Amino acid sequence: MSDRRTFLKGTIPLGLLPLVPIPANTKMNRNFKIEKPREIFFDVNETLLDLEPLKLSTVKILGDRNDLGTLWFTTMLHYSLVSTVSNKYFDFGKIGASTLIMVANSNGIQLTDEQAKNAVKPIFSLKPHPEVKEALQLLKQNNFKLVSFTNSSKNVVAQQLKNAEIDNYFDENISVEDYGKFKPDIEVYHWAARKMQIENNNCLLIAAHGWDIAGALWAGWQGAFIARQGQQLFPLAPLPQINKPDLLKVAKEIISI
């Protein structure tokens, strides 16, 4: 306790300490040993599928401003959580189109509902990241049960996985649409584990979003973070057991357990 008091009373105010990005290949929390998971859950967008066509489409309709494209994505996540904490549920795609209009209006850009819907349509035809198919095949060959677990609707994820030609790798597809709340609400992870009839500590989430990994870890799951470009872990959350730059490296780490 004395060390902690000294630190808090030091010359650097705690609130001014920098939030340092956690790089790929960071060693896992020593107090949180990884165990071989019974089932592996995958976030879909950004984790498996390359969002670049969607980013280009939304940036274009926002006046070719990359900053507004980033603002739109964070606003979409923000309002999905607003809906969740308010006990309301809207299709993730509808939230995406609605928040695109919000961001446009805030910056003097007029969009119709139809224009907004068309701008987010590339979500249906995204391609997998280059290493994804090989990684999924490797995990299947090693007899892991693979489950997609997404904030997208059932209809959207079914089309996404089929168009990306990776649908045959998954034993089950879980959408939060069936629960009515969005990740990273902790109860969504508990629900997904119950749905698959396993304990939380037997679940491993693979995701490229720090907020998703944080939610899973706080729910008692294990986590594997894919440090895709621009993605960071949340420094206030526990460290995931695996932190690698792509899915193939994650898969090789898992099968070595």
Buried (B, 14 or more C-beta within 10 A) or exposed (E): EEEEEEEEEEEEEEEEEEEEEBEBEBEBEEEBEBEEBBBBBBBBBBBBBBBEBBBBBBBEBBEEBEEBBBBBBEBBBEBBBEBBEEEEBBEBBEBBBBBBBBBBEEEEBEBEEEBBBBBBEBBBEBBBBEBBBEBBBBBBEEEBBBBBBBBBBBEBBBBBBEBBEBBEBBEBBBBBBEBBBBBBBBEBBBBBBEBBEBEBEBBBBBBBBBBBBBBBBBBBBBBBBBBBEEBBBBBEBBBBBBBBBBBBBBBEBBBEE
